[in-house]
Amino acid sequence: MKKSHSSPLKKKIFFTALLCLFLFELKAQNMFDATVGTSNQDQVFVNLALRRQFSEKFRLGVDVHSGLVNYRFIGAKVIDEGVSTSINIPLMLRIHQRDRLRLDFYNKVGLRFQSVSSDYEQDKDLQASSSVGVSFEPGLLATFALSEKLSIQSGVTLPNLFEISPEFIYENNVTNLVANVGYKLSDTSLLMLKAGTGPAAGADGDSQKYTWSVQVGLRFLLGKNHPEASLITEPSF
């Protein structure tokens, strides 16, 4: 009998603990994001995030990204069905601001869990029916406020993914070019449009040369006295 490489119960406990921690800390300067989208990696995905704006300079959060697989890997072999879920800790740090233009350092680290059915595992001759990976995604983002309600964001992030089970492998690296739009609907809500695209190197060396994703969603500002930085979007690759 094969051992499971990821326990659904442990994942739920981990996510619940993180969620409770952020809910406990909810006061002013907090945000809840919900987006839905599609990409060449996932047929459809949902991204949910809680973010805390500690100051105009610094933001920290937690997000969960879950989708139906379209093109991913287990043990360096392509899978085109199954479920992929990532739990991430993103941060943003302002490094420069002049008038309406702001430059931020961005970084995200996370854990990714993937699974397919046992029948699919046997049919594709995979090493396992599930995998675990770790990721980090540094980048630079430039945000320009066109008005008090509308902002555009561009930049580049470098998503890197290492599979650690069923084997250790440098699974994927991407140069992700970011294009985001944020529009303030009200004092407590923001409409977000996000897109990303760029060259990639896949686990088998040849089959994944390019990635893209598009998504749309809403941000809800929680509490009172929201800083201007709360309106700045961020990537959710």
C-alpha positions in Angstrom: 0.0 0.0 0.0 1.3 3.4 -1.0 1.6 6.1 1.7 -0.2 9.4 1.2 2.2 12.3 0.6 -0.3 14.9 2.0 -3.0 14.6 4.5 -6.2 16.4 3.8 -6.8 16.8 7.5 -3.4 18.3 8.2 -4.0 20.8 5.3 -7.3 21.8 6.7 -5.9 22.2 10.2 -3.0 24.3 8.9 -5.2 26.6 6.8 -7.8 26.9 9.7 -5.0 27.9 12.1 -3.7 30.6 9.7 -7.2 31.9 9.0 -8.0 32.1 12.8 -4.8 34.0 13.4 -5.6 36.6 10.8 -9.3 36.9 11.9 -8.1 37.4 15.5 -5.9 40.2 14.4 -8.5 41.9 12.2 -8.8 45.6 13.0 -8.2 48.6 10.8 -6.0 48.3 7.7 -7.0 44.8 6.7 -8.2 43.4 3.4 -10.0 40.3 2.1 -9.4 39.4 -1.6 -11.4 36.9 -3.7 -10.6 36.3 -7.4 -11.4 33.7 -10.0 -9.5 33.0 -13.2 -8.0 30.6 -15.7 -4.5 29.9 -16.9 -2.6 27.4 -19.0 -1.8 25.5 -15.7 -5.3 25.4 -14.3 -8.6 25.1 -16.2 -10.2 27.4 -13.5 -8.9 28.5 -10.1 -9.9 30.5 -7.1 -7.7 32.7 -5.0 -8.7 33.8 -1.5 -6.4 36.1 0.6 -6.3 38.0 3.8 -3.8 40.9 3.9 -2.8 43.3 6.6 -1.4 46.7 5.8 0.8 47.4 8.8 1.9 50.8 7.4 2.0 52.6 4.1 5.3 50.8 3.5 4.7 47.2 4.5 2.0 44.6 3.8 1.8 40.9 4.9 -0.8 38.3 4.2 -1.8 34.7 3.6 -3.5 33.4 0.5 -4.9 30.1 -0.7 -4.9 29.3 -4.4 -6.8 26.2 -5.6 -7.6 25.0 -9.1 -8.5 22.2 -11.5 -5.3 21.1 -13.2 -4.8 21.7 -16.9 -1.0 21.4 -17.2 1.2 20.6 -14.2 3.7 18.0 -13.1 4.1 15.1 -10.7 7.6 13.6 -10.6 8.6 15.4 -13.9 5.6 13.9 -15.7 2.8 16.1 -17.1 -0.6 15.8 -15.6 -3.7 17.3 -17.2 -6.3 16.6 -14.5 -6.5 16.6 -10.7 -6.5 19.3 -8.1 -3.7 21.7 -7.1 -3.8 23.9 -3.9 -1.2 26.3 -2.6 -0.9 28.1 0.7 1.2 31.2 0.5 2.6 34.0 2.5 3.0 37.2 0.3 4.6 40.4 1.4 5.1 43.9 -0.2 7.6 46.5 0.9 7.7 50.0 -0.5 11.1 51.0 -1.7 10.4 54.3 -3.5 7.5 56.7 -4.1 7.3 59.8 -6.1 4.0 61.6 -6.6 1.6 59.0 -8.0 4.2 56.4 -8.9 5.2 53.8 -6.3 7.8 51.0 -6.5 7.5 47.9 -4.3 9.6 44.8 -3.6 7.3 41.8 -3.6 7.9 38.3 -2.4 5.8 35.2 -1.8 6.7 31.8 -0.3 4.4 28.8 -0.1 3.5 25.2 0.0 1.7 23.4 -2.9 -0.2 20.2 -2.8 -1.4 18.3 -5.9 -3.4 15.1 -6.3 -4.8 12.8 -9.0 -7.0 9.7 -8.9 -5.3 6.3 -8.4 -6.6 5.2 -11.8 -5.0 8.2 -13.5 -1.7 7.5 -11.6 -1.6 4.0 -13.0 -2.7 5.0 -16.5 0.1 7.7 -16.7 2.6 5.5 -14.9 3.3 8.2 -12.3 5.5 7.8 -9.3 2.6 8.8 -6.9 -0.9 10.1 -6.9 0.1 13.2 -5.0 3.0 15.6 -4.7 4.2 18.4 -2.4 6.2 21.4 -3.5 7.7 24.6 -2.1 7.8 27.9 -3.9 9.2 31.4 -3.7 8.4 34.3 -6.0 10.5 37.5 -5.7 9.7 40.5 -7.8 9.4 44.3 -8.4 6.1 46.1 -8.9 5.4 49.6 -10.1 2.0 51.1 -9.4 0.7 54.3 -10.9 -2.4 56.1 -9.6 -4.3 57.5 -12.6 -6.9 59.0 -10.3 -8.2 58.6 -6.7 -10.2 55.6 -7.9 -8.1 54.0 -10.7 -4.6 52.6 -10.6 -2.5 50.4 -12.9 0.3 48.1 -12.0 3.1 46.5 -13.9 6.3 44.7 -13.1 8.0 41.3 -13.0 8.0 38.4 -10.6 10.0 35.2 -10.7 8.0 32.2 -9.5 10.2 29.3 -8.7 8.8 25.9 -7.7 10.6 22.9 -6.2 8.9 19.5 -5.9 10.0 17.8 -2.7 7.8 14.7 -2.9 7.7 12.1 -4.5 11.1 13.3 -5.5 13.2 16.5 -5.3 13.3 18.4 -8.6 13.4 21.9 -9.8 9.9 21.7 -11.2 9.3 25.1 -12.8 10.7 28.6 -13.1 8.8 31.5 -14.8 9.5 35.1 -15.7 6.1 36.5 -15.0 5.2 39.9 -16.5 2.5 41.5 -14.5 -0.4 43.8 -15.6 -3.0 44.6 -13.0 -5.8 47.2 -12.7 -7.6 48.3 -9.6 -10.8 50.4 -9.6 -12.3 51.7 -6.3 -16.0 50.9 -6.3 -16.7 52.4 -2.9 -14.9 53.3 0.3 -14.7 49.6 1.3 -14.4 47.7 -2.0 -12.1 47.5 -5.0 -12.5 45.8 -8.4 -9.4 44.0 -9.5 -8.3 42.7 -13.0 -5.1 40.8 -13.1 -3.0 39.2 -15.9 0.4 37.6 -16.0 2.4 36.0 -18.8 6.0 35.0 -19.6 8.5 32.3 -20.6 8.8 29.2 -18.5 11.0 26.1 -18.1 9.1 22.9 -17.2 10.1 19.8 -15.2 10.6 17.7 -18.4 12.8 20.4 -20.0 10.8 20.8 -23.2 7.1 20.8 -22.8 6.4 24.0 -21.0 7.8 27.1 -22.6 5.2 29.8 -21.8 2.6 30.6 -19.1 -0.3 32.9 -18.8 -3.2 33.7 -16.4 -6.1 36.1 -16.2 -8.4 36.7 -13.3 -11.0 39.1 -11.9 -12.1 39.7 -8.4 -13.0 42.0 -5.5 -11.1 43.4 -2.5 -13.0 44.3 0.7 -11.5 46.7 3.1 -12.1 45.7 6.7 -12.3 48.1 9.6 -11.8 51.9 9.4 -9.2 54.4 8.5 -7.9 52.6 5.4 -4.4 53.8 4.3 -4.0 54.8 0.6 -1.8 51.7 0.2 -4.8 49.5 0.7 -5.9 50.2 -2.9 -2.7 48.8 -4.4 -3.2 45.4 -5.9 -0.6 42.6 -6.1 0.0 39.5 -8.2 -1.6 36.1 -7.4 0.2 33.8 -9.9 
